[in-house]
Amino acid sequence: MAAWSPSVGIGSCCLNKGITRTWKFPSARFFTGKNKIKLGSETLIFTRKRFMGDLVTSALQSYQLSKICASKTSIELREALPTRRAQVDDLKKVTSYSFRTKSGALVKVKVEKKREKYSIMVYVSSLELSGDDKSRLVMVWGVYRSDSSCFLPLDFENSSQDSQTHTTETPFVKSSLSELMLGLEFDGKESPFYLSFHLKIVSGRDPDGQEMLTHRDTDFCIPVGFTAGHPLPLGLSSGPDDESWNFAFFSRNSTNVVLCLYDDTTTDKPALELDLDPYVNRTGDVWHASIDNTWDFVRYGYRCKETAHSEEDVDVEAEPIVLDPYATVIGKSVSQKFLGSLFKNPSFDWGEDLSPNIPLEKLIVYRLNVKGFTQHKSSKLPSNAAGTFSGVAEKVSHLKTLGTNAVLLEPIFSFSEQKGPYFPFHFFSPMDTYGPSNSLESAVNSMKEMVKKLHSQGIEVLLEVVFTHTTDSGALHGIDDSCYYYKGRANDLDSKSYLNCNYPVVQQLILESLRYWVTEFHVDGFCFINASSLLKGVHGEQLSRPPLVEAITFDPLLAETKLIVDCWNPLEMMPKEVRFPHWKRWAELNTRYCRNVRNFLRGRGVLSDLATRICGSGDIFTDGRGPAFSFNYISRNSGLSLVDLVSFSGPELASELSWNCGEEGATNKSAVLQRRLKQIRNFLFIQYISLGVPVLNMGDECGISTKGSPLLESRKPFDWNLLASAFGTQITQFISFMTSVRARRSDVFQRRNFLKPENIVWYANDQTTPKWEDPTSKFLALEIKSESEEEETASLVEPTEPKSNDLFIGFNASDHPESVILPSLPDGSKWRRLVDTALPFPGFFSVEGETVVVEEEQLQQLVVYEMKPYSCTLFETINATA
């Protein structure tokens, strides 16, 4: 016989609030029993039969109501003090709710889980009954899951009931001079459900009774099998000992939030819908509940109603079920709708994984699309690895060949397959198709394996992230649009699913997402797409100190990550230049660098622009940062690829700043093809000798082309066969060589600080001062002198790999050769040519440090070198005896 001890202490929740009658749930079965309540010489016995027949249809016509049966258990009430240990154990399983009535009476309800059953005790105090001998207090109650106005039908013996409302009247008994009490017990397997009741004072003079509600004029409503839960953390979390789930969900403007639970992955119909009570299950703007793991639920979602409906307008199913923004495990339903999963991510053995923690100035970045990198059959990977994170890990040798020490992955958050990776719908899960079995679980494990392997090879993992907008449906829509989006706030942002990034709840969501990817996936940094939108305030105004950017900057969990700004906007396809607040932490994808280098090589730019970009873009980064904060790119995943930049330049491509080298598109003309090859070498040469971080785009090393289309969707998968072509072989080797030069001459090319002006000398072709702003001037050269304070470091370098020698770099963008006078050198030194992009392969760069002898023509003791049209050169001083 189960026993209840009234000495058990108060549990976790005490509310002086009433409960509104707005419930809409599917039904289920639960059990009550034959109860025997005994106190001293006064005994009240009532018997409950099996709940009869099919249950009435609720407002949810699509759900079939179940039958409710009674258990043959009883509760014996007795006053006994349990041991201290028993008290502690009981406290963990007891939840208390406190209410008050309008008359001032206090109502306390305790819900206790005892083994597989729930005991409910209701205590009423501070209530004076009339002196009438027939005066008594009864509880009019019912249980429901779907609709509080439509209780489940019950059949009681020795207990008054209403055949129309299906409510049951149960009398209280005295537990002391000032307190009345009543006990019920239910089978735990039938939880969760609600117990709803009101009190009634019945007397001989008033046999119909005087109804008593809460001080809010509402029924008392008690959740059984679930509790109020906690508002933090947002999302899904497990309770103590993993015996319960806590759900926390932000929605400020919703008048009702319904928690939808599924026990089957093959149906779109929830097994249970719990309408969260705004007084019990809401704290501030967060709706929350905690549910025991009694049921085998597998997935969950929410329905949100932002406006109150009249009774005739209520249509629960018209409200879409939305995905929890904080769900870390999601899965597809049969209708391809994503829902949160109640399964945890499997544990992963990171072993001794550590981030390479490469200094910013030493990064060599390779940007790639996970699917496109190995999707092509030429990758020769198994079908379950091609186009996945596993495929990227399998091709780590190619990344090492290029000298790459960081990969920049195009967005991998779950995204709309129709619109592409730059239109996410969720921020806590990788795209399921990037896993070997096209499932989220495999994607999670595959990504972690990839990160672990890349880290072991000294390669960091950077993610492009899109937090400024989402796909047009299925993301955060329907949760609280006026909070998450710029709905009604900014006309130019209204219709484009722009996220209100600096709104507090959106800011919190973004921060939690970033922390999650760092802690769960060991990601090393983030590149923020459309970053200019991060500067917009809650009404679309421009902010000089946006709270989100500042919060990311100083977040302790993100302190060791690399933060990169990319102002390219996928919605408008053009980057916007902004003055981004950086707090000396944020690097930037340098759009000016891309434009100025393209303009110079097509013969349209001015020399001052090229000089500024080569030396680290001081016009942008002399604000306390330095050249290492400039991420230099020539091509990217949108716009023309590198080979198309020198092959297409029609009027429709004016914004691409390209040049077709004499003929549009494909050609067999040898002169045009040679010119294009030289221009590709020139682009790469300038990119790798510029101060800053070079960013190579996937496929540029082997000549991937979109036939002149700048559209993102036109990009083709990486064709691994092209690496073996003559073009792929020489360009891959050239990139590898240039990365080795950068590493060897890190004193020049991998600097945290700018070069000292006294160590740079600029030349025209005749050693005169360049005509900086003359658009007809198309030749520029510079000498970089070694810095004396670094000469001590040179002693640590192998003599055959000089690190403190001078460099001379020349750029000729004209269509005629230029005779270059090399700077004179002291006795015992001479110039060696490392690169001349006009020479045939393999002689246009020195392979493995081999010195290329420069032909010298003595003219007034000066060395003259002829640079061919459209070419670049690199010279280095060496000891004459070497």
Secondary structure, 3 states (H helix, E strand, C coil): CEEECCCCCCCCCCCCCCCCCCCCCCCCCCEEECEEEEECCEEEEECECCCCCCCCCCCCCCCCCCCCEEECCCEEECCCCCCHHHHHHHHHHEEEEEEEECCCCEEEEEEEEECCEEEEEEEEECCCCCCCCCCEEEEEEEEECCCCCCCCCCCECCCEECCCCCCEEEECEEEECCEEEEEEEEEHHHCCEEEEEEEEEECCCCCCCEEECECCCCCEEEEECEECCCCCCCEEEECHHHCEEEEEEECCCCCEEEEEEECCCCCCCCCEEEEECCCCCEECCEEEEEEECCCCCCEEEEEEECCCCCHHHCCHHHCCEECCCCCCCEEECCCCCEEEECCCCCCCCCCCCCCCCCCHHHCCEEEECHHHHHCCHHHCCCCCCCCCHHHHHHCHHHHHHCCCCEEEECCCECECCCCCCCCECCCCCECHHHCCCCCHHHHHHHHHHHHHHHHHCCCEEEEEECCCECCCCCCCCCCCHHHHECCCCCHHHHHHCEECCCCHHHHHHHHHHHHHHHHHHCCCEEEEECHHHHHECCCCCECCCCHHHHHHHHCHHHCCCEEEEECECCCCCCECCCCCCCCCCEEEECHHHHHHHHHHHCCCCCHHHHHHHHCCCHHHHCCCCCHHHEEEECCCCCCCCHHHHCCCCCHHHHHHCCCCCCCCCCCCCHHHHHHHHHHHHHHHHHHHHCCCEEEEECCCCCCCCCCCCCCHHHCCCCCHHHHHCHHHHHHHHHHHHHHHHHHHCHHHHCCCCCCCHHHEEEECCCCCCCCCCCCCCCEEEEEECCCHHHHHHHCCCCCCCCCCCCEEEEEECCCCCEEEEECCCCCCEEEEEEEECCCCCCCCECHHHCCECCCCCEECCEEEEEECCCEEEEEEEEECCC
